[in-house]
Amino acid sequence: MEITLSEDGKEFNMLFREQSACLLDAKGRLLLWKLMTLSNTMKYRTGPVVPFLPIPRAYYIGRAYTVTTSFVKAVEMKVHPAMYSKMRADSILAATLRLGYVRGSSSCLIDSAKLLESGELVYECAHLCVNVNKKTRRPIKNPDDFLKKVKQLQTGEEPTFMNPFRDVPSDGAFRYSFQAPHSDTDQNLHINQANFIKYCMDCAILGTQDQAYTLFKGDIGLYHVQSVSMVHLGEAAAGHRLEVISWEQAARPLELYFVIRRDEKDIFHCVIRFRNGISKL
């Protein structure tokens, strides 16, 4: 992956030459959680160059402090039609990562990717991050001098993030339980957040097979995703017993709702929206 910085210092520009093949399965279907992993990779892979740039903490809030870390609180992702109509295993992606804003203990990172050949957008993603204490996981306000330092690096973009669900239906919901595997842990020994989307899609596959949804039949991987909204309310580790709950609303059959629970406590809320009920690859 090639990484450069824009002239105004507000964007990381990256070229992904080999990752495209990882986003598709053997049948050419989009692996949604892999797309989320790619988005997360953009933040982590810029790490080696950050110390040499004039924005050493703009994308790594708290990394310079020994007691803090950055926790992704919410994510909004848009998947564009080109992902399905133009994406190939050998496609080269031109991606950007920028800082929307930093305030208090929070920051907003925005990334997107285009097909290098045509310039068509593949996806856009916004991450709401919170600076937290590593031990207590409680928010920690960013220092005033740091806020002043990155003020000129912010683009001013302020995406709207979803709120947690008020309640979960007791009837008509499909439920799927499993034990979180060790292979899904990250460097912090927690389940990598991109895997929560994988768990939701696994639930959707099983739910479709069980005829739990009105519109979706057969292979749900063949339906085109339009957008995903998610809120992280807690964390999980390998060995934890997790339950995924999924349901639909009669007035919005193209939307699937998901909750992931650990020890009967919600740790993840998500909405996956599809373009239409018959769109196939």
N, C-alpha and C positions, 0 to 999 in steps of 0.2 A: 504494500500500500504506500502510495506517494502522498506526502503531506506538505502543503505550502500554506503561507499566511497571506491574506489579502493586503493590499497596500495600506488600507486604513486601519489594519490591525484588528478588525472586528469579526473576521471569518477565517476558520480553518478550511482549506480546500483539500479534498482527498480523492484519489482515484482507486477504485476497487477493481482489479483486473481478474481476480479469480473467485471472488466470493459469490458471484451471481449463481454459479452452479449449485451452491449450498442452499439457495432459497427455494429450489424446486425439487420435488421428489422424482422418482423414476418415471412417473406418468406426466411430468411437467406441471403438476399442481403446486400452487403456492403454499409453502410452509410458513404460516403466519408467525409462529413463535421464532422461527429463524430470522424473519425480517426484523422482529423486535431485538433479537440478539445482535444483528448487524447494526441497528441503531445504537444499542448500548456500546458496541465495540468502538464506535467512532469517538466516544468520550474517553475510553480507556487507552486506545492506541495512540492518542495524541500526547499521552503522558511523557514519553521520552523527549519530546521537543519543547514541552512547556517551560522548563527552567531557562531556556535560551531565548524566550520570547518576552516582550514587554507586558505580557498578561499571565504571569506565573500562577495566579490563583483564580482567574476568571472562570475557568471551567472545572476547577478542582477545589471547590469551596471547602475549607477546613483541612485539606491535605497537608498544609504546612504546620498544622497544630497537632501535637501528639495525642490530645484527648478528644478530638472531634473527627467526625466523618460526615459524608453527605449521603442522605437517604432519599431515594426517589419516592415522593408522596403520590403523585398523580401523573398520568400520561394521556395525551390525545394524539392519535395517529390517523392520518388519512392515506388510504391506498388508492392510487390513481389507476385508470383503465389500462395505461401502458404496461403496468405490471403484468397484466394478463394477455394483452394483445401483442406486445412487442418484446417482452422479456425473454431472453434465451440463456442457455447455460454458459455461453461464451460472451455475454454482454458485459461491457465495461461501464461501471457506474461512476459518475462524477458527483461527489457528495460535498456538502458544506455543513459546518457546525458553527453556531454563533450564540452569543449571550443576549437573551431578550431583556432581562432585567435582574438586578440584585437589590433586595431590600430586607431589612430586619434579619431574620434567620433563613430566609428563602431566596431561591434563585430560579430562573427559568432558562433552560437550554433548549435550543431549537435546531434540529437537523433535518436535512432533506437530501434526496438523491435524484439525479436525472440520468437518462440513458445518454452516454457520451456521443453516440452516433447521431441521434435525432434531437437531443435536447429536451425530450419529453419527460415530465415529472413522473417518478415511480412512486414516491411516497414523501410525506411530510410528517414530522413528529415533534411534539413539544413535551418537555419533561419538567415538572415542578419538583425541585429538589429542596430539601430542608437540611440545614446544618445542625447536627445533633451530637450530644455527648456519647462517646463510644460505650460507656458503661451504663448510663441511665437511659439512653436513647431519647432524652428530652432535648427540645430545640435550644440552640445557643445563638445569640445574636452575633452577627458579624461585626467586627470592630469598625468604628467610624472612619478610621484612616483607610481601611480597606475599601469601604463603600465609596469613599471619595476617589480612590485610585482607579476603580473600575467603572466609574460613572461615564467616562467618555467612550468606553468600549461597549456600552449597551446599545442595542438597536431600538429599544423602546417597544418592541412587540409584546403584547400582553394577551396570550391565548386564554380562552375560558376553559376551565377544567370542571369535570363533573363532580357532584357531591355524592357522598355515600347514600345508598338506598335507605329509605326510611323503614322499610320492612321487607320481609321475604314471605311469599305466599306459602301457607301451610299445606294447601292442596294443589294438585296439578303440576307440581314441580318434579323434575327428574333428578335423582341423587346418585352419586358415584363416589365410592370411598376407596382409598388406597394408602399405602405407606410411602412417604417421600423417600426416593432412592438417594444413595450417597453420590451417585454420578451427577446429580443436579446441583451440587453445592458449589459455591464460589469461593474466592480467596478469603472471605470473612467467615467461612464455614456455615453460611446460611444458604437456603435454597435461592439460587439466582432468580431474580425477579422475572426474567423473560420466560422462565419455566411455568409461571402461573398461567400464561396464555396457552402454553402447551397443554396444561391440565384442563383448561376450559375447552379446548378443541377436542381433547380426548373424550370429555364428557359429552360434547355435542355429537361426536361420532356414535357413541353408545346410545345417546338419546334418540338420534335419527333411526338407528337400527331398531330401537324399542318403540318407534312411532310416537315419540313424545311431543313432536312438533307438527303443527298443521301444514306448513308449507314445504318443509325440507324433507326430501325423500332420497333414498339411496345413499350415494357418497356425498357427504356435505362438503368435502374438499373440492368439489366441482363448482360450487357456488362462489360468486365473486364477492369478496369483502370490500366494503366501501369505507368504513371507519371503525375505530376501536377507541373506547373510553375506559379508563381504569383508575381505581384508587387503591393504594396500598394502606392497609390499616394495621398491619402487623407483620411478623416474620415467621419463618418456619425453618426447621433444620432436618437433616437426614434422620429417618426413623420416626418422625412425627406422623401420626395418623391424620390424614386430611380428608375432608368431605367436600365435594363440589356439588352445588345445587344449581340447577338450570331451569329456566321457565321462559314463557313467551307471553306477550299481551295480545289479546284478540285484535285490538285496534292497530297494532304495529307488528304484523307477522314477519316482517323482514328483520326484526331485531331479536337477538337472543340475550338473555340476562343471566349472569353468573355470580355466585358467591362462593368463596372458598373459606372453609372453617377449620380451625384447629382447636381441639378441646372445647367444642361448642361455641367458640368465639370467632367472629368474622375477622379475617385477615386480608381479604381481597374482594373488591367489587368490580364488575366489568360488564360492558355492553358491547356486543359485536353486531354491527349493522351490515347488511348485504344489499347489493344494488337491485336485484330482482330475483324472483324465485325460480327462474328457468335458465339463467345465464350459465353457460358451460364453457370450459376451455376449448 
